[in-house]
Amino acid sequence: MSDKFEMVRCQREGRDCQEHRLVINRGFNESDIFLINKEYSMSILTLKEAYYKTTELQETSCAQCAELFRCTIRKSLESIYDELHRMTKGFFGTKRYQSSYELVCTVLEEIKKGN
């Protein structure tokens, strides 16, 4: 799989975030694999770890990129939320993914409180 985030332009040439980008990209790739295999809880937890890795980017020059990473991760979690919501609610809803739905709700709430 290709990296979700690639360095295009940086005044520090990506030196301050190279390790962080590697971990975040790995998290995105693993999350996608988990989603393909319908392992929603693992996908959610992997994205959560990637999200918290972005908070370690403390350099002023990294602030804009870190926020982009967090925003992208939130959108991915919201997409999982939407999918799980459709699968667990309504007339044809199933309880099979209820625990994953509750997990994504908890993680999204935790992330929103942290901002």
Backbone as a printed PyTorch tensor [residue, N CA C, xyz], in Angstrom:
tensor([[[  0.8340,  -1.1840,   0.0000],
         [  0.0000,   0.0000,   0.0000],
         [  0.8750,   1.2430,   0.0000]],

        [[  0.3410,   2.2950,  -0.5490],
         [  1.0940,   3.5470,  -0.5900],
         [  0.8200,   4.3590,   0.6790]],

        [[  1.6910,   5.3040,   0.9380],
         [  1.5440,   6.1550,   2.1120],
         [  0.3910,   7.1220,   1.9220]],

        [[ -0.3750,   7.3280,   2.9680],
         [ -1.4700,   8.2970,   2.9550],
         [ -0.8990,   9.7130,   2.9510]],

        [[  0.1670,   9.9120,   3.7040],
         [  0.7850,  11.2320,   3.8170],
         [  2.2010,  11.1920,   3.2670]],

        [[  2.4670,  12.0630,   2.3180],
         [  3.8050,  12.1890,   1.7540],
         [  4.2760,  13.6240,   1.9480]],

        [[  5.5630,  13.7840,   2.1550],
         [  6.1360,  15.1060,   2.3360],
         [  6.3010,  15.7700,   0.9760]],

        [[  5.6390,  16.8850,   0.7880],
         [  5.7370,  17.6260,  -0.4680],
         [  6.5850,  18.8690,  -0.2720]],

        [[  6.2740,  19.6060,   0.7920],
         [  7.0200,  20.8370,   1.0430],
         [  7.1090,  21.0520,   2.5480]],

        [[  8.3030,  21.2510,   3.0130],
         [  8.5220,  21.4770,   4.4370],
         [  9.7850,  22.3050,   4.5960]],

        [[  9.7020,  23.3240,   5.4370],
         [ 10.8740,  24.1690,   5.6570],
         [ 11.9980,  23.4110,   6.3660]],

        [[ 11.6670,  22.3320,   7.0610],
         [ 12.6870,  21.5180,   7.7480],
         [ 12.9310,  20.2060,   7.0030]],

        [[ 12.3850,  20.1030,   5.7960],
         [ 12.5510,  18.9290,   4.9290],
         [ 12.0830,  17.6320,   5.5880]],

        [[ 11.0950,  17.7340,   6.4860],
         [ 10.5100,  16.5620,   7.1090],
         [ 11.3640,  15.8820,   8.1500]],

        [[ 12.4420,  16.5220,   8.5690],
         [ 13.3430,  15.8950,   9.5460],
         [ 12.6700,  15.6930,  10.9070]],

        [[ 11.7880,  16.6170,  11.3010],
         [ 11.1820,  16.5480,  12.6300],
         [ 10.0460,  15.5310,  12.7260]],

        [[  9.5490,  15.0930,  11.5880],
         [  8.3700,  14.2240,  11.6420],
         [  8.5390,  12.9070,  10.8960]],

        [[  9.7170,  12.6140,  10.4500],
         [  9.9260,  11.4150,   9.6390],
         [  9.4280,  10.1570,  10.3620]],

        [[  9.8180,   9.9640,  11.5940],
         [  9.3800,   8.7930,  12.3630],
         [  7.8640,   8.8250,  12.5850]],

        [[  7.3460,  10.0020,  12.8990],
         [  5.9130,  10.1390,  13.1430],
         [  5.0970,   9.8080,  11.8860]],

        [[  5.5220,  10.3420,  10.7530],
         [  4.8200,  10.0400,   9.4920],
         [  4.8460,   8.5530,   9.1890]],

        [[  5.9760,   7.9160,   9.4620],
         [  6.0930,   6.4780,   9.2330],
         [  5.0560,   5.7170,  10.0630]],

        [[  4.9530,   6.0450,  11.3470],
         [  4.0010,   5.3820,  12.2420],
         [  2.5610,   5.6960,  11.8250]],

        [[  2.2870,   6.9440,  11.4980],
         [  0.9330,   7.3470,  11.1040],
         [  0.5320,   6.6630,   9.8040]],

        [[  1.4130,   6.6510,   8.8220],
         [  1.1170,   5.9720,   7.5570],
         [  0.9250,   4.4730,   7.7550]],

        [[  1.7530,   3.8770,   8.5850],
         [  1.6120,   2.4470,   8.8770],
         [  0.2460,   2.1910,   9.5160]],

        [[ -0.1560,   3.0840,  10.4250],
         [ -1.4650,   2.9630,  11.0640],
         [ -2.6010,   3.0270,  10.0630]],

        [[ -2.5070,   3.9550,   9.1180],
         [ -3.5370,   4.0510,   8.0890],
         [ -3.5920,   2.7850,   7.2430]],

        [[ -2.4450,   2.2930,   6.8400],
         [ -2.4090,   1.0750,   6.0190],
         [ -2.9660,  -0.1250,   6.7760]],

        [[ -2.5730,  -0.2880,   8.0360],
         [ -3.0920,  -1.3860,   8.8420],
         [ -4.5940,  -1.2460,   9.0440]],

        [[ -5.0430,  -0.0220,   9.2820],
         [ -6.4660,   0.2260,   9.4670],
         [ -7.2630,  -0.1850,   8.2330]],

        [[ -6.7510,   0.1400,   7.0580],
         [ -7.4250,  -0.2450,   5.8160],
         [ -7.5270,  -1.7650,   5.6830]],

        [[ -6.4650,  -2.4580,   6.0440],
         [ -6.4740,  -3.9270,   5.9730],
         [ -7.5120,  -4.4850,   6.9570]],

        [[ -7.5370,  -3.9340,   8.1570],
         [ -8.5350,  -4.3740,   9.1360],
         [ -9.9550,  -4.1390,   8.6180]],

        [[-10.1720,  -2.9920,   7.9800],
         [-11.5040,  -2.6970,   7.4410],
         [-11.8980,  -3.6910,   6.3560]],

        [[-10.9860,  -3.9900,   5.4800],
         [-11.2530,  -4.9550,   4.4110],
         [-11.6780,  -6.2950,   5.0090]],

        [[-11.0590,  -6.6740,   6.1140],
         [-11.3510,  -7.9390,   6.7800],
         [-12.4970,  -7.8270,   7.7970]],

        [[-13.1660,  -6.6720,   7.8100],
         [-14.2930,  -6.4210,   8.7280],
         [-13.8910,  -6.5190,  10.1970]],

        [[-12.6350,  -6.2070,  10.4840],
         [-12.1410,  -6.1590,  11.8570],
         [-12.1930,  -4.6960,  12.3150]],

        [[-13.4150,  -4.2280,  12.5310],
         [-13.6360,  -2.8130,  12.8070],
         [-12.9490,  -2.3320,  14.0760]],

        [[-13.0280,  -3.1130,  15.1320],
         [-12.4170,  -2.6710,  16.3910],
         [-10.9130,  -2.4710,  16.2430]],

        [[-10.2530,  -3.3670,  15.5590],
         [ -8.8080,  -3.2290,  15.3460],
         [ -8.5020,  -2.0110,  14.4830]],

        [[ -9.3330,  -1.7670,  13.4880],
         [ -9.1520,  -0.5920,  12.6350],
         [ -9.2840,   0.6910,  13.4530]],

        [[-10.2850,   0.7350,  14.2960],
         [-10.5340,   1.9130,  15.1360],
         [ -9.3710,   2.1420,  16.0930]],

        [[ -8.9170,   1.0930,  16.7390],
         [ -7.8080,   1.2300,  17.6970],
         [ -6.5110,   1.6460,  17.0070]],

        [[ -6.2990,   1.1530,  15.8060],
         [ -5.1020,   1.5280,  15.0530],
         [ -5.1410,   3.0070,  14.6800]],

        [[ -6.3080,   3.4880,  14.2580],
         [ -6.4430,   4.9150,  13.9480],
         [ -6.3050,   5.7740,  15.2010]],

        [[ -6.7930,   5.2850,  16.3110],
         [ -6.6580,   6.0130,  17.5770],
         [ -5.1740,   6.1780,  17.9320]],

        [[ -4.4040,   5.1100,  17.8010],
         [ -2.9640,   5.1860,  18.0690],
         [ -2.2880,   6.1870,  17.1400]],

        [[ -2.6650,   6.1610,  15.8640],
         [ -2.0880,   7.0990,  14.8930],
         [ -2.4470,   8.5390,  15.2690]],

        [[ -3.6850,   8.7370,  15.7130],
         [ -4.1230,  10.0780,  16.1170],
         [ -3.2450,  10.6040,  17.2570]],

        [[ -3.0490,   9.7810,  18.2620],
         [ -2.2520,  10.2390,  19.4040],
         [ -0.7790,  10.4000,  19.0530]],

        [[ -0.3240,   9.7110,  18.0390],
         [  1.0580,   9.9170,  17.5710],
         [  1.2100,  11.3310,  17.0030]],

        [[  0.1500,  11.8610,  16.3980],
         [  0.2170,  13.2160,  15.8350],
         [  0.3850,  14.2710,  16.9180]],

        [[ -0.0840,  13.9730,  18.1200],
         [  0.0300,  14.9590,  19.1970],
         [  1.4590,  15.1120,  19.6910]],

        [[  2.3230,  14.1940,  19.2970],
         [  3.7320,  14.2940,  19.6680],
         [  4.4880,  15.2790,  18.7820]],

        [[  3.8900,  15.6960,  17.6950],
         [  4.5320,  16.6680,  16.7950],
         [  4.3860,  18.0540,  17.4130]],

        [[  5.4070,  18.4850,  18.1330],
         [  5.3500,  19.7160,  18.9130],
         [  6.0310,  20.9170,  18.2550]],

        [[  6.8400,  20.6740,  17.2340],
         [  7.5370,  21.7780,  16.5770],
         [  6.5270,  22.7210,  15.9190]],

        [[  6.7770,  23.9990,  16.0120],
         [  5.8970,  24.9890,  15.4090],
         [  5.7420,  24.7470,  13.9090]],

        [[  6.8250,  24.3610,  13.2700],
         [  6.7880,  24.1140,  11.8280],
         [  5.9410,  22.8960,  11.4780]],

        [[  5.6270,  22.0500,  12.4550],
         [  4.8480,  20.8280,  12.2200],
         [  3.3590,  20.9980,  12.5360]],

        [[  2.9810,  22.1110,  13.0990],
         [  1.6050,  22.2870,  13.5790],
         [  0.5700,  22.1110,  12.4740]],

        [[  0.8170,  22.6850,  11.3270],
         [ -0.1430,  22.5970,  10.2370],
         [ -0.2860,  21.1620,   9.7210]],

        [[  0.8120,  20.4740,   9.5770],
         [  0.7690,  19.0830,   9.1180],
         [  0.1100,  18.1870,  10.1650]],

        [[  0.4420,  18.3910,  11.4340],
         [ -0.1480,  17.5850,  12.5000],
         [ -1.6620,  17.7350,  12.5060]],

        [[ -2.1420,  18.9520,  12.2980],
         [ -3.5940,  19.1800,  12.2550],
         [ -4.2180,  18.5000,  11.0360]],

        [[ -3.5280,  18.5140,   9.9190],
         [ -4.0080,  17.8010,   8.7320],
         [ -4.0970,  16.3020,   9.0110]],

        [[ -3.0850,  15.7460,   9.6510],
         [ -3.0970,  14.3260,  10.0020],
         [ -4.2980,  14.0180,  10.8960]],

        [[ -4.4930,  14.8450,  11.9420],
         [ -5.5960,  14.6080,  12.8790],
         [ -6.9490,  14.7180,  12.1890]],

        [[ -7.1020,  15.7100,  11.3430],
         [ -8.3590,  15.9010,  10.6150],
         [ -8.6540,  14.6950,   9.7250]],

        [[ -7.6520,  14.1960,   9.0460],
         [ -7.8250,  13.0370,   8.1640],
         [ -8.1890,  11.7930,   8.9690]],

        [[ -7.5590,  11.6220,  10.1100],
         [ -7.8650,  10.4750,  10.9640],
         [ -9.2900,  10.5880,  11.5060]],

        [[ -9.6920,  11.7960,  11.9350],
         [-11.0700,  11.9900,  12.4110],
         [-12.0760,  11.6430,  11.3220]],

        [[-11.8040,  12.0790,  10.0980],
         [-12.7120,  11.7780,   8.9900],
         [-12.8010,  10.2750,   8.7360]],

        [[-11.6890,   9.5830,   8.8630],
         [-11.6980,   8.1260,   8.6940],
         [-12.5310,   7.4690,   9.7900]],

        [[-12.3640,   7.9200,  11.0190],
         [-13.1560,   7.3880,  12.1230],
         [-14.6430,   7.7000,  11.9380]],

        [[-14.9440,   8.8900,  11.4560],
         [-16.3450,   9.2490,  11.2060],
         [-16.9520,   8.4010,  10.0960]],

        [[-16.1490,   8.0540,   9.1240],
         [-16.6120,   7.1740,   8.0560],
         [-16.9240,   5.7770,   8.6050]],

        [[-16.0660,   5.2750,   9.4740],
         [-16.3080,   3.9890,  10.1190],
         [-17.5750,   4.0760,  10.9750]],

        [[-17.7130,   5.1880,  11.6840],
         [-18.9120,   5.4080,  12.5000],
         [-20.1680,   5.3250,  11.6330]],

        [[-20.1670,   6.0270,  10.5070],
         [-21.3330,   6.0250,   9.6190],
         [-21.6600,   4.6110,   9.1440]],

        [[-20.6360,   3.8820,   8.7570],
         [-20.8370,   2.5120,   8.2740],
         [-21.4010,   1.6200,   9.3800]],

        [[-20.8100,   1.7030,  10.5620],
         [-21.2810,   0.8760,  11.6710],
         [-22.6760,   1.2940,  12.1300]],

        [[-22.9560,   2.5730,  12.0850],
         [-24.2780,   3.0660,  12.4630],
         [-25.3480,   2.4530,  11.5570]],

        [[-25.0870,   2.4570,  10.2580],
         [-26.0370,   1.8650,   9.3000],
         [-26.2080,   0.3630,   9.5510]],

        [[-25.1450,  -0.3030,   9.9380],
         [-25.2060,  -1.7570,  10.1140],
         [-25.8390,  -2.1750,  11.4340]],

        [[-25.8300,  -1.2980,  12.4390],
         [-26.3290,  -1.6840,  13.7600],
         [-27.6910,  -1.0870,  14.0940]],

        [[-28.1340,  -0.1130,  13.3450],
         [-29.3940,   0.5690,  13.6620],
         [-30.4440,   0.2770,  12.5980]],

        [[-31.6680,   0.5820,  12.9240],
         [-32.7530,   0.4480,  11.9590],
         [-33.3420,  -0.9480,  11.9130]],

        [[-34.2430,  -1.1280,  10.9900],
         [-34.9990,  -2.3750,  10.8640],
         [-34.1090,  -3.5780,  10.5870]],

        [[-33.0940,  -3.3870,   9.7480],
         [-32.2100,  -4.4940,   9.3910],
         [-30.9120,  -4.5000,  10.1900]],

        [[-30.8600,  -3.7180,  11.2400],
         [-29.6560,  -3.6350,  12.0520],
         [-29.3180,  -4.9650,  12.7240]],

        [[-28.0510,  -5.1800,  12.9230],
         [-27.5730,  -6.4040,  13.5670],
         [-26.7240,  -6.0400,  14.7780]],

        [[-26.7110,  -6.9010,  15.7490],
         [-25.9070,  -6.6790,  16.9640],
         [-24.4620,  -7.1490,  16.7890]],

        [[-24.1820,  -7.7410,  15.6590],
         [-22.8570,  -8.3170,  15.4230],
         [-21.7270,  -7.2960,  15.5970]],

        [[-21.9730,  -6.0650,  15.1470],
         [-20.9340,  -5.0380,  15.2010],
         [-21.2070,  -3.9860,  16.2720]],

        [[-22.1040,  -4.2970,  17.2070],
         [-22.4840,  -3.3340,  18.2390],
         [-21.2800,  -2.8900,  19.0720]],

        [[-20.4140,  -3.8170,  19.4430],
         [-19.2600,  -3.4410,  20.2760],
         [-18.3040,  -2.5150,  19.5070]],

        [[-18.1500,  -2.7490,  18.2090],
         [-17.3030,  -1.8660,  17.3930],
         [-17.9410,  -0.4880,  17.2590]],

        [[-19.2640,  -0.4630,  17.1260],
         [-19.9860,   0.8090,  17.0400],
         [-19.7950,   1.6030,  18.3330]],

        [[-19.9230,   0.9470,  19.4550],
         [-19.7310,   1.6160,  20.7430],
         [-18.2950,   2.1070,  20.8970]],

        [[-17.3400,   1.3170,  20.4170],
         [-15.9300,   1.7110,  20.4870],
         [-15.6740,   2.9660,  19.6570]],

        [[-16.1680,   2.9990,  18.4360],
         [-15.9220,   4.1780,  17.5940],
         [-16.5950,   5.4120,  18.1960]],

        [[-17.7650,   5.2390,  18.8010],
         [-18.4230,   6.3700,  19.4730],
         [-17.5460,   6.8970,  20.6080]],

        [[-17.0010,   5.9860,  21.3870],
         [-16.1420,   6.3560,  22.5140],
         [-14.8720,   7.0580,  22.0400]],

        [[-14.2400,   6.5100,  21.0170],
         [-12.9930,   7.0960,  20.5070],
         [-13.2520,   8.4860,  19.9270]],

        [[-14.3160,   8.6320,  19.1560],
         [-14.6230,   9.9560,  18.5930],
         [-14.9070,  10.9690,  19.6980]],

        [[-15.6310,  10.5660,  20.7050],
         [-15.9200,  11.4590,  21.8300],
         [-14.6290,  11.8430,  22.5520]],

        [[-13.7600,  10.8790,  22.7740],
         [-12.4810,  11.1230,  23.4380],
         [-11.6380,  12.1190,  22.6430]],

        [[-11.5940,  11.9300,  21.3380],
         [-10.8140,  12.8170,  20.4760],
         [-11.3960,  14.2180,  20.4710]],

        [[-12.7060,  14.3240,  20.4140],
         [-13.3490,  15.6470,  20.4040],
         [-13.1050,  16.3860,  21.7090]],

        [[-13.1140,  15.6800,  22.8200],
         [-12.8540,  16.3090,  24.1170],
         [-11.4040,  16.7790,  24.2240]],

        [[-10.5170,  16.0630,  23.5600],
         [ -9.0970,  16.4080,  23.6050],
         [ -8.7560,  17.6670,  22.8290]],

        [[ -9.6330,  18.0670,  21.9200],
         [ -9.3440,  19.2640,  21.1000],
         [ -9.8670,  20.4990,  21.7170]]])
